[in-house]
Amino acid sequence: MIVLVINAGSSSLKFQLYQMKDESVLAKGRVERIGMESAIVTIEPTGKPEVREVREILEHTTAIRKVLDMIVHPEHGVLKSVSEIDAVGHRVVHGGESFSSSVLVTEEVKREIKRLFDLAPLHNPAHMLGIHAVEANMPEVPQAVVFDTAFHQTMPPVSYLYPIPMVLYKKHKIRRYGFHGTSHAYVSEQAAKFLGRPLEELKLVTCHIGNGASCTAVDGGKSIDTSMGMTPLEGLMMGTRSGDIDPAIVPFTMAKEDLTLSEVNSMLNKHSGLLAISNIGSDMREIAEAMEAGDRNAALAFEMYEYRLRKYIGSYAAAMNGLDAIVFTAGVGENSALLRAAVCRGLSFLGIEFDEEANARRSPDDRAITKPGSRVQVLVIPTNEELVIARDTYGLILNRNDVE
């Protein structure tokens, strides 16, 4: 079975094409600047050179059509016909309380995703554009949706409810939802395989640390708490997001600086975090270089970032009453030996025996950065959210075929 994975944004679209027989990637690519005359289309077919084109692409239906054209192109394509694609899987950020697992796309599912637009106004409408675009180009091909929030639907009320009037939850579903669920689920399973132990027996803290960042307490394979909340703004200090702050700062700042609700929302999401404290940028590599050069603001930004991450890990160890392993993943988590070292040195009380040499080595493979006798293992596991989407889509199609 061949599965096309789509991650549609408001002005961009990423894709990967999988042969599920061996879970190999046949091709991947992206469409950038959708809605403009100078949109950029890129395809990286496995075993062939990358191809890049600039052309007018004004909406998502045209973007999908161009992706399909490139996939079956006589020279740089990887399939003979679009009809070889058996299913399409979509990433959808927010499933609310409606979806605790991946589902096949139906009219009812589309209506429910649309109803959830208020919870993810920047993401869910764009994902719906991707679904409609595939329908327009491949009307007979089944589609599935995989939700970032689904993995966290196992959280108990003590974790997901906020201590605010209950009527706000009952009327508006204001609660913690969590995000990066496909990543946390994937690295949890990979950690269990690496450790050679059943996932059901493990207490893990998984750290998805990229420009957006979140930690999850995974107890017995289930998310019992996670740092992001109703929106991706809560939790850790991030590249441009503030993470946890005193909520009274919002009305205070609005009054003092005469800011609108939109302006303060933009401040907290796009102009805070590493960017705000370092006054350099949101890229951890830039922060590290500036630290090396003696920049005090960069050093402070790094220390705040690491401190808040370490606090969350410690609190989740307490929440689970134990800890078997910490997992680092995503761009910063996989690549910043500096951050991992700082976090692990500050958690030595847990019984972490840190291996400096293992941490410094770069590798695309799952690996431990602690010594064999360490009471708590620390792992670096590259995430693969697209593969999770492909696997879920594949499983749903197989189950549907069995029923039929």
C-alpha positions as CSV (number, residue, x, y, z in Angstrom):
1,M,0.0,0.0,0.0
2,I,1.2,3.5,-0.9
3,V,0.2,6.3,1.5
4,L,0.7,10.1,0.9
5,V,1.1,12.1,4.1
6,I,0.0,15.8,3.9
7,N,0.7,18.6,6.5
8,A,-1.1,21.6,5.2
9,G,-0.5,25.1,6.5
10,S,-2.2,28.3,5.6
11,S,0.4,29.2,2.9
12,S,2.5,26.0,2.8
13,L,2.2,22.3,2.4
14,K,4.6,19.5,3.2
15,F,4.3,15.9,2.0
16,Q,5.9,12.5,2.2
17,L,5.1,9.4,0.1
18,Y,5.4,6.0,1.8
19,Q,5.6,2.5,0.6
20,M,4.0,0.8,3.6
21,K,5.3,-2.7,2.7
22,D,8.7,-1.7,4.2
23,E,7.8,1.9,5.4
24,S,10.3,3.4,3.0
25,V,10.0,7.0,1.9
26,L,9.5,7.2,-1.9
27,A,9.6,11.0,-2.0
28,K,9.1,14.0,0.1
29,G,8.8,17.7,-0.5
30,R,6.9,20.9,0.1
31,V,5.0,23.8,-1.5
32,E,5.8,27.2,-0.1
33,R,4.2,30.6,-0.5
34,I,0.8,29.3,-1.6
35,G,-1.4,32.2,-2.7
36,M,1.5,33.9,-4.6
37,E,2.7,34.1,-8.2
38,S,6.2,33.0,-7.0
39,A,5.3,29.9,-5.0
40,I,8.1,27.4,-4.6
41,V,7.6,23.7,-5.2
42,T,10.3,21.2,-4.1
43,I,10.4,17.4,-4.4
44,E,13.1,15.1,-3.1
45,P,12.6,11.7,-4.8
46,T,14.6,9.0,-3.1
47,G,17.6,8.1,-5.2
48,K,17.2,11.1,-7.5
49,P,18.3,14.7,-7.4
50,E,16.1,17.3,-5.7
51,V,13.8,19.3,-8.1
52,R,12.7,22.9,-7.4
53,E,10.3,25.0,-9.4
54,V,8.9,28.5,-9.0
55,R,5.4,29.0,-10.3
56,E,2.0,30.6,-9.6
57,I,0.0,28.6,-7.1
58,L,-2.9,30.6,-5.7
59,E,-4.7,27.9,-3.6
60,H,-4.3,24.5,-2.1
61,T,-6.1,22.5,-4.8
62,T,-3.6,23.7,-7.3
63,A,-0.7,22.9,-4.8
64,I,-1.9,19.3,-4.4
65,R,-2.3,19.0,-8.2
66,K,1.3,20.1,-8.7
67,V,2.5,17.7,-6.0
68,L,0.8,14.8,-7.8
69,D,2.2,15.9,-11.1
70,M,5.7,15.9,-9.7
71,I,5.2,12.5,-8.1
72,V,4.3,10.9,-11.5
73,H,6.7,13.0,-13.6
74,P,8.5,10.8,-16.2
75,E,12.0,12.0,-15.1
76,H,11.9,12.9,-11.4
77,G,8.7,11.1,-10.4
78,V,8.5,7.9,-8.4
79,L,5.1,6.5,-9.5
80,K,3.7,5.7,-12.9
81,S,0.2,6.9,-12.0
82,V,-1.6,8.8,-9.3
83,S,-3.9,5.7,-9.1
84,E,-1.1,3.9,-7.3
85,I,-1.7,6.1,-4.2
86,D,-4.0,4.0,-2.0
87,A,-4.7,6.5,0.8
88,V,-3.9,10.0,2.1
89,G,-3.2,10.9,5.7
90,H,-3.4,14.4,7.1
91,R,-1.9,16.0,10.2
92,V,-4.6,18.0,12.1
93,V,-3.5,20.0,15.1
94,H,-6.6,20.0,17.2
95,G,-9.1,17.3,17.8
96,G,-10.6,18.7,21.0
97,E,-12.4,16.2,23.1
98,S,-14.0,14.7,20.0
99,F,-11.2,12.6,18.8
100,S,-9.0,10.3,21.0
101,S,-7.6,8.5,18.0
102,S,-7.0,8.8,14.3
103,V,-10.1,8.4,12.0
104,L,-11.1,8.1,8.4
105,V,-12.4,11.3,6.9
106,T,-16.2,11.4,6.6
107,E,-18.7,14.3,6.3
108,E,-19.3,14.1,10.0
109,V,-15.6,14.2,10.8
110,K,-15.2,17.3,8.6
111,R,-18.0,19.0,10.3
112,E,-16.5,18.3,13.7
113,I,-13.0,19.6,12.6
114,K,-14.7,22.8,11.4
115,R,-16.5,23.1,14.8
116,L,-13.1,23.1,16.4
117,F,-11.7,26.0,14.4
118,D,-12.1,28.3,17.4
119,L,-9.6,26.1,19.4
120,A,-6.9,26.2,16.6
121,P,-7.8,29.2,14.3
122,L,-4.3,29.2,12.7
123,H,-4.1,25.5,12.0
124,N,-7.4,23.6,11.7
125,P,-8.8,25.8,8.8
126,A,-5.5,25.2,6.9
127,H,-5.7,21.4,7.5
128,M,-9.3,21.5,6.2
129,L,-8.1,23.2,3.0
130,G,-5.7,20.3,2.5
131,I,-8.5,17.7,2.9
132,H,-10.7,19.6,0.4
133,A,-7.8,19.9,-2.0
134,V,-7.2,16.1,-2.0
135,E,-10.9,15.5,-2.5
136,A,-10.8,17.8,-5.5
137,N,-7.9,16.0,-7.1
138,M,-8.4,12.4,-5.9
139,P,-12.1,12.0,-5.1
140,E,-12.1,8.2,-4.8
141,V,-9.0,7.9,-2.5
142,P,-9.8,7.4,1.2
143,Q,-8.3,10.0,3.6
144,A,-7.5,9.8,7.3
145,V,-6.8,12.5,9.9
146,V,-4.3,12.1,12.7
147,F,-4.6,14.6,15.6
148,D,-1.8,16.2,17.6
149,T,-4.0,16.2,20.6
150,A,-5.3,12.6,20.5
151,F,-2.4,11.0,22.4
152,H,-3.1,13.3,25.4
153,Q,-6.8,12.3,25.7
154,T,-5.7,9.8,28.3
155,M,-4.9,12.6,30.8
156,P,-7.1,12.5,33.9
157,P,-9.2,15.5,35.0
158,V,-6.7,16.4,37.7
159,S,-4.2,17.1,34.8
160,Y,-6.4,18.6,32.1
161,L,-8.8,20.9,34.1
162,Y,-7.8,24.4,35.1
163,P,-8.7,25.8,38.5
164,I,-11.2,28.3,37.0
165,P,-15.0,28.3,37.1
166,M,-16.2,24.9,35.9
167,V,-18.8,26.6,33.7
168,L,-16.1,27.7,31.4
169,Y,-15.1,24.1,30.8
170,K,-18.7,22.9,30.4
171,K,-19.7,25.7,28.0
172,H,-16.5,26.4,26.1
173,K,-14.3,23.3,26.7
174,I,-11.5,25.4,28.2
175,R,-9.0,22.8,29.4
176,R,-5.5,21.4,28.7
177,Y,-5.3,19.5,25.4
178,G,-1.6,19.2,24.7
179,F,0.1,19.0,21.4
180,H,3.0,17.2,19.6
181,G,1.1,14.0,20.4
182,T,2.3,12.0,17.4
183,S,5.9,12.8,18.3
184,H,5.5,11.9,22.0
185,A,3.7,8.7,21.1
186,Y,6.4,7.7,18.6
187,V,9.4,8.3,20.8
188,S,7.7,6.6,23.7
189,E,7.3,3.4,21.7
190,Q,10.9,3.7,20.3
191,A,12.3,4.2,23.9
192,A,10.6,1.0,25.0
193,K,12.1,-0.9,22.1
194,F,15.6,0.6,22.8
195,L,15.4,-0.3,26.4
196,G,14.1,-3.8,25.7
197,R,11.2,-3.3,28.1
198,P,7.4,-3.3,27.8
199,L,6.1,0.2,27.3
200,E,3.4,-0.6,29.9
201,E,6.0,-0.9,32.6
202,L,7.9,2.4,31.9
203,K,7.7,5.9,33.4
204,L,9.0,8.3,30.8
205,V,9.4,12.0,30.3
206,T,9.5,12.8,26.6
207,C,10.8,16.2,25.6
208,H,9.9,17.4,22.1
209,I,12.2,20.4,21.9
210,G,12.1,22.5,18.8
211,N,11.1,26.0,18.0
212,G,7.9,24.9,19.7
213,A,8.6,22.7,22.7
214,S,6.6,20.5,25.0
215,C,7.2,17.8,27.7
216,T,4.9,14.9,28.4
217,A,4.7,12.5,31.4
218,V,4.1,9.1,29.8
219,D,3.2,6.4,32.4
220,G,2.7,2.9,31.1
221,G,2.4,4.2,27.5
222,K,-0.2,6.8,28.3
223,S,0.0,10.6,28.6
224,I,-0.9,11.6,32.1
225,D,0.2,15.2,31.8
226,T,1.8,17.5,29.2
227,S,3.2,21.1,29.3
228,M,1.2,22.7,26.4
229,G,-2.3,23.6,27.4
230,M,-5.5,24.7,25.7
231,T,-3.1,26.3,23.1
232,P,0.6,25.7,22.3
233,L,1.5,28.9,24.2
234,E,1.5,27.3,27.7
235,G,4.4,25.4,29.2
236,L,8.1,25.6,28.4
237,M,9.9,28.7,27.2
238,M,10.2,28.3,23.5
239,G,11.8,30.0,20.5
240,T,9.4,32.9,20.2
241,R,6.7,31.8,22.8
242,S,6.7,32.8,26.4
243,G,5.5,29.6,27.9
244,D,4.2,29.9,31.5
245,I,3.7,33.4,32.9
246,D,1.6,35.0,35.5
247,P,-1.8,35.5,33.7
248,A,-2.2,38.9,35.3
249,I,0.7,40.1,33.1
250,V,-1.7,40.2,30.2
251,P,-4.2,42.8,31.4
252,F,-1.4,44.7,33.1
253,T,0.6,45.0,30.0
254,M,-2.4,45.8,27.8
255,A,-3.2,48.7,30.1
256,K,0.3,50.1,30.5
257,E,1.3,49.7,26.8
258,D,-2.1,50.4,25.3
259,L,-2.1,47.1,23.5
260,T,-5.0,45.4,21.8
261,L,-5.8,41.7,22.5
262,S,-4.4,40.8,19.1
263,E,-1.1,42.7,19.9
264,V,-0.6,41.1,23.2
265,N,-1.3,37.7,21.7
266,S,1.3,38.3,19.0
267,M,3.8,39.5,21.7
268,L,3.4,36.3,23.7
269,N,3.5,33.9,20.6
270,K,5.9,35.6,18.2
271,H,8.1,38.1,20.2
272,S,8.9,36.3,23.4
273,G,10.9,33.3,24.5
274,L,14.5,32.9,23.4
275,L,14.1,35.8,20.9
276,A,13.0,38.2,23.6
277,I,15.6,37.5,26.2
278,S,18.6,37.0,23.9
279,N,17.7,39.9,21.6
280,I,19.5,37.8,18.9
281,G,17.0,35.2,17.6
282,S,15.0,32.1,18.3
283,D,17.5,29.6,16.9
284,M,19.4,27.7,19.6
285,R,22.4,27.4,17.4
286,E,22.7,31.2,17.2
287,I,22.2,31.4,21.0
288,A,25.0,28.9,21.6
289,E,27.4,30.8,19.3
290,A,26.6,34.1,21.0
291,M,27.2,32.5,24.4
292,E,30.6,31.2,23.2
293,A,31.4,34.7,22.2
294,G,30.5,36.0,25.7
295,D,27.1,37.5,25.1
296,R,25.4,37.8,28.5
297,N,21.8,38.1,27.1
298,A,22.3,34.9,25.1
299,A,23.7,33.1,28.2
300,L,20.7,34.3,30.3
301,A,18.2,33.1,27.6
302,F,19.9,29.7,27.5
303,E,19.9,29.4,31.3
304,M,16.2,30.3,31.5
305,Y,15.3,27.9,28.8
306,E,17.2,25.0,30.4
307,Y,16.0,25.8,33.9
308,R,12.3,25.7,32.9
309,L,12.8,22.5,30.9
310,R,14.6,20.9,33.9
311,K,11.8,22.0,36.3
312,Y,9.2,20.3,34.1
313,I,11.1,17.1,34.0
314,G,11.5,17.1,37.7
315,S,7.8,17.8,38.3
316,Y,6.7,15.0,36.0
317,A,9.0,12.5,37.8
318,A,7.1,13.6,41.0
319,A,3.8,13.3,39.2
320,M,4.6,9.6,38.2
321,N,6.3,8.8,41.5
322,G,9.3,7.6,39.6
323,L,11.2,7.8,36.3
324,D,12.9,5.2,34.1
325,A,14.0,7.4,31.2
326,I,14.1,10.9,29.7
327,V,13.8,11.2,26.0
328,F,15.0,14.1,23.9
329,T,13.7,14.6,20.4
330,A,12.9,17.3,17.7
331,G,15.4,19.8,16.3
332,V,16.9,21.2,19.5
333,G,16.5,18.0,21.5
334,E,18.2,15.9,18.9
335,N,21.0,18.3,18.0
336,S,21.9,20.5,21.0
337,A,24.4,18.5,23.1
338,L,24.9,21.7,25.1
339,L,21.3,21.8,26.3
340,R,21.1,18.0,27.0
341,A,24.3,18.2,29.1
342,A,23.0,21.2,31.1
343,V,19.7,19.5,31.8
344,C,21.3,16.1,32.8
345,R,23.9,17.7,35.1
346,G,21.1,19.5,37.0
347,L,19.2,16.2,37.4
348,S,22.0,14.1,38.9
349,F,19.9,13.6,42.1
350,L,17.6,11.3,40.1
351,G,20.5,8.9,39.6
352,I,21.5,10.0,36.1
353,E,25.1,9.0,35.3
354,F,25.7,11.2,32.3
355,D,28.1,10.1,29.5
356,E,29.8,13.2,28.1
357,E,31.4,11.4,25.1
358,A,28.1,9.7,24.1
359,N,26.3,13.0,24.3
360,A,28.9,14.7,22.1
361,R,28.6,12.1,19.3
362,R,26.2,12.9,16.5
363,S,24.2,10.1,15.1
364,P,20.9,9.6,13.2
365,D,20.1,6.5,15.3
366,D,18.4,6.1,18.6
367,R,21.0,6.2,21.4
368,A,21.7,6.5,25.1
369,I,23.7,9.4,26.5
370,T,24.0,7.9,30.0
371,K,26.3,5.2,31.3
372,P,25.0,1.6,31.4
373,G,24.5,1.6,35.2
374,S,22.5,4.8,35.2
375,R,19.4,4.5,37.3
376,V,17.5,6.8,35.0
377,Q,18.4,6.5,31.3
378,V,18.6,9.5,29.0
379,L,17.9,8.8,25.3
380,V,18.1,10.8,22.1
381,I,15.5,9.5,19.7
382,P,14.8,11.3,16.3
383,T,11.1,11.8,15.9
384,N,9.1,10.8,12.9
385,E,5.6,12.2,13.0
386,E,5.0,11.6,9.3
387,L,5.6,7.9,9.8
388,V,3.1,7.8,12.6
389,I,0.5,9.5,10.3
390,A,1.3,6.9,7.6
391,R,1.0,4.0,10.0
392,D,-2.3,5.2,11.4
393,T,-3.7,5.8,7.9
394,Y,-2.5,2.3,6.8
395,G,-4.1,0.7,9.8
396,L,-7.4,2.4,9.3
397,I,-7.6,1.4,5.7
398,L,-6.8,-2.2,6.5
399,N,-9.5,-2.3,9.2
400,R,-12.0,-0.8,6.8
401,N,-11.2,-3.4,4.2
402,D,-11.6,-6.2,6.8
403,V,-15.0,-4.9,7.8
404,E,-16.1,-4.5,4.2
